[in-house]
Amino acid sequence: MDDLLNRTRAAVWHPCTQMKQLEAAPPLAIARGEGAWLIDPDGRRYLDAISSWWVNLFGHCNPRINAAITDQLGKIEHVMLAGATHEPVVALSERLAKLTGLGHAFYGSDGASATEIALKMSAHYWRNSGRPEKNGFVSLKNGYHGETVGALSVTDIPLFKSTYEPLLRHTVQVPTPDARLAEQGETAKAYALRCADALEAHLAEHADDTAAFIVEPLVQGAAGMAMYHPAYLERARALCTQYRVHLIADEIAVGFGRTGTLFACEQAAIRPDFICLSKGITGGYLPLSAVLTTDDVYAAFYGDATARGFLHSHSYTGNPLACRAALAVLDIFEHDQVIAANQVKAIEFTDVLSEVATHKRASHFRHRGMIWAFDVADGTAGFSSRFHQAALAQGVFIRPIGGTVYVMPPYVTSGDEMCGVADAVLACLDNPAI
Ligand SMILES: Cc1ncc(COP(=O)(O)O)c(C=O)c1O
């Protein structure tokens, strides 16, 4: 194993990592996975309590997803999607259209490529509609939409953004409805509506040069699982319609059941103009993202002039193996009634985490669907990595975001497994050195 760690340090530039820190805290070497578990080359097991960066839904090495990909491997692994098509991409587009109410699916690879597609498509729509000056973007304070240059422009996490500021396009951030920021005595809903007033004030003045408002519905993941009331989305939808600005729902992290409904927008009973999907779409198997949009947007691109079309592409767009994985994921949702089953599971897991919720070091304990989070106010510099290492020693893979500890387990996690997670979190909290 030491050999693998030396080789990874020498040859692999790890994401979102100061490589020097790997000298003191090497990455976890993983040889295989099984259900909610990651297993190292020596057979030690770690519960994947954050679903491998929020992508895994139905466990590692899931037999049903494995079978779908294996079957597809014997047919066609990939064909370019410009000038060709195939059954898995058509079937997936049809099913996603039924589920989202948005009938036109454009594919990318990772989440950030979906953000890029939605931003470009929105601005191009206004250009094709004779309003080229409508090309600005608005997003939420502390929002995260990915790290390519366009996506980073609408992201608002200084640690990721500041260094690249000279490369980025100017965008505007409006107040986040993060319920933790409500005044004393103010409800989460009242605070959300107060933030929506700020959005309205901005749109009232700037709608003429604004293409779209992009938002992470219900939970701002990278901000530290900031959760907010659905009333914000309901109001944002109405305002975007009123001021003729697109609403882009970035459901890359929250889609596919994470917040308790298949898509978070359902909890506000709204339909966005664009929905961005990725992460859980393939159950955490293969990189795939999709942007779905309305007939109106689609129609604005349809015509004889080539340049009026959306001339954007990625080589692996609509990869058949990834689409088959996604179709297998949708089959599991349907056949196993996953959304209903998760509602029961979420109640059980919240109960399992009750001691964590009331721990003296934990504040703002919050929960939505299959996400639980709390803040550790006394978490000093290095808290996140100390917590991560200590949890690993307890057999649980958790990576706090700053002082926010969160649990986002695969949906196949059992009550007993969740008890193990709760015990590990409590042991970390009880250790004053962490
Ligand atoms: C809401 C949201 N949007 C976009 C992204 C970017 O996705 P990717 O890392 O696949 O590029 C993420 C990733 O965490 C995300 O949480």
PDBQT file of the ligand as one rigid body, heavy atoms in Angstrom, charges set to zero:
ROOT
HETATM    1  C1  LIG A 501     -24.519  22.336  -7.045  1.00  0.00    +0.000 C 
HETATM    2  C2  LIG A 501     -23.324  21.907  -7.825  1.00  0.00    +0.000 A 
HETATM    3  N1  LIG A 501     -23.174  22.339  -9.078  1.00  0.00    +0.000 NA
HETATM    4  C3  LIG A 501     -22.122  21.967  -9.832  1.00  0.00    +0.000 A 
HETATM    5  C4  LIG A 501     -21.146  21.132  -9.332  1.00  0.00    +0.000 A 
HETATM    6  C5  LIG A 501     -19.974  20.756 -10.189  1.00  0.00    +0.000 C 
HETATM    7  O1  LIG A 501     -20.023  19.406 -10.519  1.00  0.00    +0.000 OA
HETATM    8  P1  LIG A 501     -18.673  18.669 -10.983  1.00  0.00    +0.000 P 
HETATM    9  O2  LIG A 501     -17.795  18.592  -9.784  1.00  0.00    +0.000 OA
HETATM   10  O3  LIG A 501     -19.141  17.328 -11.451  1.00  0.00    +0.000 OA
HETATM   11  O4  LIG A 501     -18.089  19.487 -12.072  1.00  0.00    +0.000 OA
HETATM   12  C6  LIG A 501     -21.260  20.660  -8.026  1.00  0.00    +0.000 A 
HETATM   13  C7  LIG A 501     -20.226  19.794  -7.439  1.00  0.00    +0.000 C 
HETATM   14  O5  LIG A 501     -20.148  19.574  -6.258  1.00  0.00    +0.000 OA
HETATM   15  C8  LIG A 501     -22.366  21.068  -7.242  1.00  0.00    +0.000 A 
HETATM   16  O6  LIG A 501     -22.511  20.684  -5.975  1.00  0.00    +0.000 OA
ENDROOT
TORSDOF 0
